[in-house]
Amino acid sequence: MVFRSKKTQSDNDSVKAPRSRSLSRDAMRRLMKNRSAVAGGIILLVLIFAAVFANFVAPYSSTEGDVTNNYAGPSAAHPFGCDFMGRDVLSRLIYGARISLAAGFVGAITAFLIGVTFGLISGFFGGKTDNIMMRIVDIMYAFPTLLLIILLMVYFKSSFSVSGVAGTGFRGMLSDLDRSMGGMFFIFLGIGLTSWLGMARLVRGMTLSVRSTEYVESARAIGTSRVRILFRHILPNVLGPAIVAQALQIPGFISYEAFLSFIGLGVNPPTPSWGMMLSQGYLAMRSHFHLVLWPAIAISITLFAFNFLGDGVRDAFDPRQTR
Amino acid sequence: MFRFIVRRILWTIPVILVVSSITFILMHSVPGSPFTRERALPAAIQKNLEAKYHLNDPLWKQYIDYMYGFVRLDFGPSIAYRSRTVNDILAQQWPVTATLGAIAFIFAVVVGIPLGVLSAVKQNSLIDHGSMVLAMLGVSVPAIALGPFLIWIFALKLKWFPVATWGTPAHIVLPALTLSTFYLARFARITRASMLQVVREEYILAARAKGLREVVVNLKHAFRNALIPVTTIAGPAFADIVTGSLVVEQIFAIPGIGKYYVQSIGNRDYPVIMATTLLFALVIVLMNLLVDISYALLDPRIRYS
């Protein structure tokens, strides 16, 4: 996993020293002792497995239904019933895991890349650059995230996807890409563009503190180039905590995707997203509650697992905090 | 302190400028106009309509006009609802959202914080474990899953509350519960964590050594200091609850500002979109200011220059 250290001991150690315990190995040990975190991790592994191998795990197609099964209740053939187009709910849930996990992970990576780059530049160059860049972050903080992400999605959807500019130049390329991903590309972009502010602040703060350490100073004294200092000394020290902090954001990104799909600004229709299943099931809730129940349980269990694992990871890395 | 507040209030000016510019640019760079219909209007009518709403002016002029109106608190006419001004819409819909948000926030604070204190005081007891599992559920079940679930149980099966829409106090219960659950759980978790950290401070030991009663130590010495991290999230939480009502208004068909916002985006009703976004941004800035001021009141160690 991400928090395993690359190499903790030099290989040619001839003296039998007591096995050193690195910070990350120590954290790993604490994490494995935390039962709820381990349970969360196992649930997530199962979900990831189901999402990756959805083609083999899911009993039916996620997009094609059988009209004779419209709104069918649970049966031996369809244990979770069928939706308004006769599509198997269980299969759609399994494919939906793909969408949710992708939104969580890729959204996190997108926001991570933007935030880390922004924070590194701001902290490393300091002075006026830092001042201006951080004021930008301050201002953007006042922008209501939910509103901004809705605005962005409307902008993406109507100026790239629908308006028939497909196939021409850069715009066409983006809209083709988005269409081939069932509308996911712009969700990643929307999440990434709105959720990098916290990461930028965190990385900038850490960069500032690493920059003033003695080993960076001595590296500078022996004439190491700025680029090398940035990538060899600062980045590796900043990366670990930043990854952990970003991993804790994943449940939020999964909720964003579900909400966007719920109000019709997320994935494109046949794509099975839990949020979209909820909004479609919601319309028929009075008589067919199972259409709401299963996606609601699926997304809740997923977030539950992420939160338990996230709590465990945070405790493992910061044993002073008791939660 | 006074200078700090003045500086922070002046800070809202660039914030509003940037937020309004981004919203303005995003909305106007979307192809089509508010009058794009499936069946096209006659060109002359469309032209007249666009002239009436000044949509033919150059963009910079529209922006300046808009901001001039904003300074005078005149948000102009709504495009989709012909006979109403944006001020009318805000005056009618904002109280709904504000009521819902305020009730949800108060509920989250009044239940969440005491729950966190109780869990911390009785650490590792059954109450502690029980409420922390509940809190974990609370932060994990999203509103779009919780809302329909509550409707099904309490409105459709038990028939205790109406299914949707707005009007009587009974209409408020389910949406407010849906909206507050996440933050209630967060308050409980953060209060507990913060209490547990404060309890280990030396001044708590000193208070105990003085022979103060446990209740006094917990409530007067520990709780007040434990509130600081809670206040940190209380400001953003209020802002999030108010914007989050957008989600809940969709689920419960509540005629608040959030429902109008989503509709207005579909209708390309620029004035409504701009006004709503700015209003929400103002709430956020204001809440952050309140948080910063309340720090100083809670923690005498914090001084502003």
Interface residues (C-beta under 8 A of the other chain):
Chain A: R135 D138 I139 M140 Y141 A142 F143 P144 T145 L146 L147 L148 I150 L151 L152 V154 Y155 S158 S159 S163 P251 S255 A258 F259 F262 I263 G275 L278 S279 G281 Y282 M285 R286 F289 V292 L293 P295 A296 I297 I299 S300 L303 F304 F306 N307 F308 D311 Q321 T322 R323
Chain B: W11 T12 P14 V15 V18 V19 I22 T23 L26 M27 S29 V30 P31 G32 M136 L137 V139 S140 V141 P142 A143 I144 A145 L146 P148 F149 I151 W152 L156 R189 R192 A193 L196 Q197 A239 T243 G244 L246 V247 Q250 I251 Y261 V262 I265 I273 T276 T277 F280 A281 I284 V285 N288
